[in-house]
Amino acid sequence: MKIKVLIFLIFFMEISFNSYSQDKELKSFWKSFQTAVTEKKDSAVLKLTFFPVEAEKEYFSFSLFFDSEVIDKIKNSSIYDLEKVQRVSDELHDNPFDILGLPEDIKEVYILTVEGEYEDDESKIAYDRIYVFGKIIGKFKFLGFYVVE
């Protein structure tokens, strides 16, 4: 019985340590990312962004990714405002992993949703911009964003 309790305690401590370590890394990334975005530092944002193909970096446009609403949301958010999303297999492929074509080794991501709306000829249309962050090659990175109406 004592051995089972000891094994459980070791297992629990390892899970707790890994969770604490991941939270610490995410907090550090988020602070750096917030600073880079709020100060509109393209080069700093580029360093914190994952590009599947290195040549894509030259097409990065800060203003395309971050308008004043998004900058304000990022500035006033903490890691506790990020929603953790696990990789699941779904037939609709309407998840961040499939939409952004993320590598298979990424099993979870964090998302920040920025709500918005615009008017067309007949009505107001609401949409969400989903900003996706995750750990890839041992470091947290900004993985991209997409829009859902």
C-alpha positions as CSV (number, residue, x, y, z in Angstrom):
1,M,0.0,0.0,0.0
2,K,2.8,2.4,0.9
3,I,4.5,1.8,-2.5
4,K,1.2,2.7,-4.3
5,V,0.9,5.9,-2.3
6,L,4.6,6.7,-3.0
7,I,4.2,6.1,-6.8
8,F,1.0,8.2,-6.8
9,L,2.8,11.1,-5.0
10,I,5.8,10.9,-7.4
11,F,3.4,10.9,-10.4
12,F,1.4,13.8,-9.0
13,M,4.5,15.8,-8.2
14,E,5.8,15.3,-11.8
15,I,2.5,16.4,-13.3
16,S,2.4,19.5,-11.0
17,F,6.0,20.4,-11.9
18,N,5.4,20.0,-15.6
19,S,2.2,22.1,-15.4
20,Y,4.1,24.8,-13.4
21,S,7.0,24.8,-15.8
22,Q,4.6,25.1,-18.8
23,D,2.7,28.0,-17.2
24,K,6.0,29.7,-16.4
25,E,7.1,29.4,-20.1
26,L,3.7,30.5,-21.4
27,K,3.7,33.6,-19.0
28,S,7.2,34.5,-20.2
29,F,6.2,34.1,-23.9
30,W,3.0,36.1,-23.3
31,K,4.8,39.0,-21.7
32,S,7.3,39.2,-24.6
33,F,4.5,38.9,-27.1
34,Q,2.4,41.6,-25.4
35,T,5.3,44.0,-25.4
36,A,6.2,43.3,-29.0
37,V,2.6,43.8,-30.2
38,T,1.8,46.8,-28.0
39,E,5.0,48.6,-29.0
40,K,4.4,47.5,-32.7
41,K,7.9,46.0,-33.0
42,D,7.7,44.0,-36.2
43,S,11.1,42.3,-35.7
44,A,10.2,41.2,-32.2
45,V,6.8,39.8,-33.3
46,L,8.6,38.0,-36.2
47,K,10.9,36.3,-33.7
48,L,7.9,35.1,-31.6
49,T,6.0,33.8,-34.7
50,F,6.2,30.3,-36.2
51,F,6.6,30.2,-40.0
52,P,6.4,26.7,-41.5
53,V,8.4,28.0,-44.5
54,E,11.1,30.5,-43.7
55,A,10.4,32.5,-46.9
56,E,7.0,33.4,-45.6
57,K,8.6,35.8,-43.1
58,E,9.2,38.4,-45.9
59,Y,5.4,38.6,-46.4
60,F,4.6,39.3,-42.8
61,S,2.6,42.5,-42.4
62,F,2.1,43.7,-38.8
63,S,-1.0,45.8,-39.8
64,L,-2.6,42.8,-41.5
65,F,-2.4,40.8,-38.3
66,F,-2.9,43.5,-35.6
67,D,-5.3,46.4,-35.7
68,S,-6.0,48.7,-32.8
69,E,-8.8,46.3,-31.4
70,V,-6.4,43.4,-31.4
71,I,-3.6,45.3,-29.9
72,D,-5.8,46.5,-27.1
73,K,-7.1,43.0,-26.4
74,I,-3.6,41.5,-26.3
75,K,-2.4,44.4,-24.1
76,N,-5.2,43.8,-21.6
77,S,-5.1,40.0,-21.5
78,S,-3.2,37.5,-19.4
79,I,-2.5,33.8,-20.0
80,Y,-5.7,33.1,-18.0
81,D,-7.7,34.7,-20.8
82,L,-6.3,32.2,-23.3
83,E,-8.5,29.2,-24.0
84,K,-6.7,25.8,-24.1
85,V,-7.7,23.7,-27.1
86,Q,-6.7,20.0,-27.4
87,R,-6.2,18.4,-30.9
88,V,-9.2,16.3,-31.8
89,S,-10.2,14.6,-34.9
90,D,-13.4,16.1,-36.4
91,E,-15.0,15.6,-39.7
92,L,-15.7,19.3,-40.2
93,H,-12.0,20.3,-39.8
94,D,-13.1,23.5,-38.2
95,N,-10.5,23.6,-35.5
96,P,-7.3,25.6,-35.2
97,F,-5.1,22.7,-36.0
98,D,-6.8,22.0,-39.4
99,I,-7.6,25.6,-40.3
100,L,-3.9,26.7,-39.9
101,G,-2.5,23.3,-41.1
102,L,-0.4,22.9,-37.9
103,P,2.1,20.1,-37.6
104,E,0.8,16.8,-36.1
105,D,3.2,17.0,-33.2
106,I,1.3,20.0,-31.8
107,K,-1.3,18.4,-29.5
108,E,-2.7,21.6,-27.8
109,V,-2.8,25.3,-28.5
110,Y,-4.1,28.4,-26.7
111,I,-6.5,30.8,-28.4
112,L,-7.4,34.4,-27.8
113,T,-10.7,35.4,-29.4
114,V,-11.2,39.0,-30.5
115,E,-14.8,39.9,-31.3
116,G,-15.7,42.4,-34.0
117,E,-18.5,43.4,-36.3
118,Y,-19.0,45.2,-39.6
119,E,-22.0,46.4,-41.6
120,D,-23.0,45.3,-45.0
121,D,-25.9,46.7,-47.0
122,E,-28.5,45.0,-44.9
123,S,-27.3,44.3,-41.4
124,K,-24.4,44.1,-38.9
125,I,-22.3,41.0,-39.2
126,A,-20.5,39.7,-36.1
127,Y,-17.2,37.8,-36.4
128,D,-14.4,36.4,-34.2
129,R,-10.7,36.7,-35.0
130,I,-9.0,33.6,-33.4
131,Y,-5.4,34.1,-32.5
132,V,-3.5,30.9,-31.9
133,F,-0.4,30.2,-29.8
134,G,1.4,27.0,-29.0
135,K,4.6,25.2,-28.2
136,I,6.6,24.1,-31.2
137,I,10.2,22.9,-31.3
138,G,10.3,23.5,-27.6
139,K,9.2,27.1,-27.5
140,F,5.9,29.0,-27.4
141,K,5.1,30.8,-30.6
142,F,2.4,32.8,-32.3
143,L,1.0,30.3,-34.8
144,G,-1.4,32.5,-36.8
145,F,-5.0,33.7,-36.8
146,Y,-8.2,33.1,-38.7
147,V,-11.6,34.7,-38.9
148,V,-15.0,33.0,-38.1
149,E,-18.3,34.8,-39.0
